[in-house]
Amino acid sequence: MTEPAEFRDRMRRVWGGADYPALAERLAPAAHDLVDALAPGPADRVLDVAAGTGSAAALARERGAAVVATDLAPRMVELGRAATAGTGVVWLEADAEALPLPDGAAEVVQSSFGLIFAPRPEVALAEARRVLVPGGRLGFTAWTPDGFMGRMTAAMLPHTGAPPGLPDQMDWARPDVVRDRLTAAGFGEVTLTERALPWHFDSPADMTAFFRAHSPAHAAAAAGLGEERAAAMFADIEAMTGPPGEPVRLDAAYLVVTATD
Ligand SMILES: C[S@@+](CC[C@H](N)C(=O)[O-])C[C@H]1O[C@@H](n2cnc3c(N)ncnc32)[C@H](O)[C@@H]1O
């Protein structure tokens, strides 16, 4: 079992280890879906957990909410601060499992593809609930196991191995598991809505080059494997997506999950 502190320190470095903003752009439509589902307004204080470069945080701010954006990785906080400069979004470096906010500090807690990286889901959900006011709204997005990101993650595992002692990230989009988790954490009125990001790449090789350059998880996996084994992993991913040299069109399916305190 990876020690929580050791894992956290590694993740702080890993998430700063790629040129993330281009991936954030590809994920941005999901941030729109999430913020639309939560519909924050001027009367709301919004906490964005694992905010990355701030796509969802900025949208909540545009709707008039007071927004605090948090992320574990110093590099993400730096990029997010720059991307939202002048908008009034407040940034803090923080672990989703230990939020530096008092109880009842937010009407809305949101996380676009961020909460799903917490190594102890029950701890992260308890923290989200603690900082919400009674009746507050939680929302997050999560990759579905059968969608492209779920299948790509599964294709990587024979190469990288599963991180020891960590839960399956895809559980965040398995309806039974996520409902049970939310209920156990004290949330109710759970809604699950499946959506997809329509992604296009010029070729399978272009697609893996994109992930290698812009996805911190892929960059870290490749660095850990070394060139030869990383090439085998990326070849398996490319084989999932179509013939060499042909354009790639895929739907990266995800759930928008909402719940009420
Ligand atoms: C895929 S990115 C999503 C970022 C952003 N929400 C977006 O939609 O672009 C995942 C983010 O989770 C952050 N993260 C990972 N583990 C975390 C943790 N335990 N606590 C807080 N943030 C974490 C990473 O630093 C990264 O910014």
The ligand as an SDF file (V2000), in Angstrom:
LIG
                    3D

 27 29  0  0  0  0  0  0  0  0999 V2000
   -7.3780   15.7860  -15.3730 C   0  0  0  0  0  0  0  0  0  0  0  0
   -6.9200   17.1370  -14.3750 S   0  0  0  0  0  0  0  0  0  0  0  0
   -8.4460   18.0450  -14.3300 C   0  0  0  0  0  0  0  0  0  0  0  0
   -8.2240   19.5000  -14.0480 C   0  0  0  0  0  0  0  0  0  0  0  0
   -9.4210   20.4360  -14.2710 C   0  0  0  0  0  0  0  0  0  0  0  0
  -10.4610   20.2100  -13.2910 N   0  0  0  0  0  0  0  0  0  0  0  0
   -9.9300   20.3670  -15.6730 C   0  0  0  0  0  0  0  0  0  0  0  0
  -11.1210   20.0360  -15.8650 O   0  0  0  0  0  0  0  0  0  0  0  0
   -9.1640   20.6560  -16.5990 O   0  0  0  0  0  0  0  0  0  0  0  0
   -6.8190   16.4710  -12.7570 C   0  0  0  0  0  0  0  0  0  0  0  0
   -6.3830   17.4680  -11.7040 C   0  0  0  0  0  0  0  0  0  0  0  0
   -6.4770   16.8420  -10.4330 O   0  0  0  0  0  0  0  0  0  0  0  0
   -5.4160   17.3420   -9.6240 C   0  0  0  0  0  0  0  0  0  0  0  0
   -5.2820   16.3990   -8.5070 N   0  0  0  0  0  0  0  0  0  0  0  0
   -4.8680   15.1130   -8.5550 C   0  0  0  0  0  0  0  0  0  0  0  0
   -4.9310   14.5740   -7.3250 N   0  0  0  0  0  0  0  0  0  0  0  0
   -5.4070   15.5370   -6.4900 C   0  0  0  0  0  0  0  0  0  0  0  0
   -5.6900   15.5860   -5.0920 C   0  0  0  0  0  0  0  0  0  0  0  0
   -5.5100   14.5350   -4.3000 N   0  0  0  0  0  0  0  0  0  0  0  0
   -6.1560   16.7430   -4.5720 N   0  0  0  0  0  0  0  0  0  0  0  0
   -6.3400   17.8320   -5.3670 C   0  0  0  0  0  0  0  0  0  0  0  0
   -6.0760   17.8500   -6.6850 N   0  0  0  0  0  0  0  0  0  0  0  0
   -5.6170   16.7040   -7.2370 C   0  0  0  0  0  0  0  0  0  0  0  0
   -4.2550   17.4140  -10.5750 C   0  0  0  0  0  0  0  0  0  0  0  0
   -3.2130   18.2330  -10.1210 O   0  0  0  0  0  0  0  0  0  0  0  0
   -4.9440   17.9410  -11.8360 C   0  0  0  0  0  0  0  0  0  0  0  0
   -4.9190   19.3470  -11.8800 O   0  0  0  0  0  0  0  0  0  0  0  0
  1  2  1  0
  2  3  1  0
  2 10  1  0
  3  4  1  0
  4  5  1  0
  5  6  1  0
  5  7  1  0
  7  8  2  0
  7  9  1  0
 10 11  1  0
 11 12  1  0
 11 26  1  0
 12 13  1  0
 13 14  1  0
 13 24  1  0
 14 15  1  0
 14 23  1  0
 15 16  2  0
 16 17  1  0
 17 18  1  0
 17 23  2  0
 18 19  1  0
 18 20  2  0
 20 21  1  0
 21 22  2  0
 22 23  1  0
 24 25  1  0
 24 26  1  0
 26 27  1  0
M  CHG  2   2   1   9  -1
M  END
$$$$
